[in-house]
Amino acid sequence: MTLSSMTGFARAAGNYENYHWTWEIKSVNGRALDIRCRTPHGMEVVEQMARKSMKENIARGSVNINLQMNRDADGAAFKVNQEMLDALVAVAIETSMNNHLPQPSLDALMGIKDVIQYVEAEEDEEVVKARNIALEKSFADVMTAFKLARDSEGSAMQTVLKGLLDEIERLVKEADVIAAELPHLIKGRYMEKVNALLDDKTALDPDRIAQEVVLLATKADIKEEIDRLYAHIEAARSHMKADGQIGRKLDFLTQEFNREANTLCSKACDIRLTNVGLSLKTTIDQFREQVQNIE
């Protein structure tokens, strides 16, 4: 199973008769699927098609779809907004007479915005249908490229995640070895303190000493945390081999990793265990950063 990243980009160009277009898709991380689509005016059918296709292919990410389209001039023409021009001429004549000013030229009046209007040729319904079919095929092509881009980045992330899981496992094993030595170390430190405080060693009750050592060792015991960390590592590897979207599952596991690592650090009564715990938290944080990108 190859992981899929939520980050991706693809672009594809296409054309049909006198229409030319460019599809562009880009995505970044998102908690759910958020689609923003920008298409030219009057192309709602094409936009609906693009959104539907995206929902069928992508599960998570903030996605931007952009369609830029140009149409070659074909039967297009310019027309005069006669009503507007007549009104401008009337105002110009009246203003000229009232203020004894020369009348403006026709060129000046025709240059005013919206007096001359560009009118595109009417679109044939059958041509529009065929164009939309071509647009849909073109979008399928850019969607394929988009998914490949996300899968390619996901494949690289999978390698990184495997390495981080191996490092987490190594640190957990190191903590496991140290934990096995803790009862003996705790007893030795306890006896050192007792001997430093008491002059009469014969007054020591062996049973009481044993009870105190057991109590201290119990408080410092991290076996449950170690076992759960091993279980989380196995679960993460299992998820990474499974089909489907696993980003949320791995994200949840990183929270569990952090919880056990925090408890391990809080129970640490040996500097070696503290150092391992801090390294473990750092590696888990690196793992979490990568997981944030997974679909």
LINGIUR-V161559 format. One record per run of one state. SS is the DSSP state (helix for helix, strand for strand, loop for the rest). FROM is the first residue (numbers start at 1). TO is the last residue. If there is no record, write none. Layout:
SS|FROM|TO + SS|FROM|TO
//
This chain:
loop|1|4 + strand|5|5 + loop|6|7 + strand|8|16 + loop|17|18 + strand|19|28 + loop|29|32 + strand|33|38 + loop|39|43 + helix|44|57 + loop|58|60 + strand|61|71 + loop|72|76 + strand|77|80 + loop|81|81 + helix|82|99 + loop|100|105 + helix|106|110 + loop|111|115 + strand|116|119 + loop|120|124 + helix|125|197 + loop|198|200 + helix|201|203 + loop|204|205 + helix|206|220 + loop|221|222 + helix|223|241 + loop|242|246 + helix|247|267 + loop|268|270 + helix|271|291 + loop|292|293 + strand|294|294 + loop|295|295
//
